[in-house]
Amino acid sequence: MSMCILPGGYLKRLFFTVFSLLAAVGIACAQTPVDLYGRDAQGKLGIVASAKPEASKVGIDILRRGGNAIDAAVATAFALGVLEPNASGIGGGGFVIVKLAHMKDAVVIDFRESAPAAAKADMYPIGDNGKVTNVANVVGGLACAVPGDVAGLLYALDTFGSKKLTRAQVMQPAIDWAHKGFPVTANLSKIINDELGKINKFPATAKLYTNDGLPLEVGDKVKNPDLGATLEMIARKGKDGFYRGDLAKRIVSAVRDAGGVLTEEDLANYQIKIRQPVTGTYRGYNIISTPPASSGGIHVIQMLNILENFDMAKLGDGTPAALHVWSETMKMAFADRAKYTADTDFVKVPLQGLTSKAYARELAANIDMKKPMPSVMAGDPSRYESGSTTSLSVMDKQGNMVAITKTINHFFGSGVMVPDAGFIMNNEMDDFVPKPGSVNSIEPGKRPLSSMSPTLVLDPEGKPFMTVGSPGSTRILGAVAEVISNVIDHKMSIQQAVMAPRFFRMHSGDYNLEGRVSINTKNALEAMGHKITLKSDWDPFFGGVHAALLDRNRKILFGGADPRRDGYVAAY
Ligand code: GLU
């Protein structure tokens, strides 16, 4: 009787709460099945691997129409901003690494977000436990840094694109997807459910990604004509369409209305940076990766350098001895990361030392094969619990190689949607240490330390071999290094390398093993003294690797895509 007088919205929410509780119990008992097969592909002319089948196909269509790998990568990247709006978009930033066949050296385009001019090292309230007392660096306007996505992708297109296709042609597929809409997958529906609190704080965001406050479900469609119109305007006007004028004003007022400090000058002053990649070798293969403002490349190379002191092939795939070496390697790399790595435009990072073979030998000598070393130093791993982002790889028959990792930081970023423009602003301020005293403390214009590590691997003769990258916050470093080792040490195919069970730890805290790691390995590691946290099978915690590889005969291109996300490869 009393239920009859409850308003419809209340009833729906009540049912939803009960349903969620039952679902949570169900999930605890039985994991959602993951569609494992048919994600990889091979071709002779081109490969695009990304977190969405529709986006990978966009890239391949561009290659078919005569575009080069950068045209394809940029088209795929814009399409991902529409098709995977939880992970990246024009309100965010990232890194491109590119080596076209004619280039002697690869180049990194750093389009990482930067702190607004009014940002300060002590801009967030810090409690006695040293943590931010509210969520201001994660949710709302104060979490937003100046986006770099449009500047970075358009610079990549203008500088390295084939010029056979116009900006409008490269952006059109993304525009079309925004207008016609795309189906919600189980993965997206779960993410919306997980982020519902944040999404519902911002009505424009809730309007797009919920049904009256309830998460969109599998089979629902997301149509975003506002984003379509925004992208059309950027396709017409170029970078200035985003960083100046009407849209810039609307971005600023959305962020400031949500408590932020962003100004029109911040947007007008945003600069991409052209960086020299960090380089190293692993068992004769050349590793070319992302430098600061990302920590990624430095520590991927550092970890591989340490591993090189062990016969990983002989230690075996997934054995206790191999995972012990990985654990100790990660511990030391993450201790150095916390101490030394930050935006090199603001602090001096001992880059050569961190990536040197000699230093790695010294660190490798610290590893006792019988027992784990204590936590190398007290860090704050809880900061790194979230991780969204997206990564894509493109290779073509001409030997062009591109990897892009880009993000709005957490899934659905700060939650702040620019009204009538259809995109969400990042919460990248959360990647700074939110108080004074760290190399990674906030300064105006500084880029927060990233983990994004789009990476190229050349074979021992210096020829294209592999492109690889992943989302997953700090786990990116582990995922990228593990996939490289799986291919080089364990001779796995690229898809096997992507699918192999993952493991991750930082300098302190537990050793996280994916559920599919063998139980014998887990038990043996525990007996040695490792403290283990067992994560679920296919847990997106471990990232979502999208990679391309040219076989050793240099005839066939293979792509690997991650079932931990909605990854699919397209090829031709
Ligand atoms: N903000 C994160 C970083 O730059 C994005 C990467 C991720 O979380 O996956 O490291």
Boltz pocket constraint, residues with backbone or C-beta under 6 A from the ligand:
constraints:
  - pocket:
      binder: B
      contacts: [[A, 386], [A, 387], [A, 388], [A, 389], [A, 390], [A, 407], [A, 409], [A, 410], [A, 428], [A, 431], [A, 449], [A, 450], [A, 451], [A, 452], [A, 470], [A, 471], [A, 472], [A, 473], [A, 474], [A, 476]]
      max_distance: 6.0
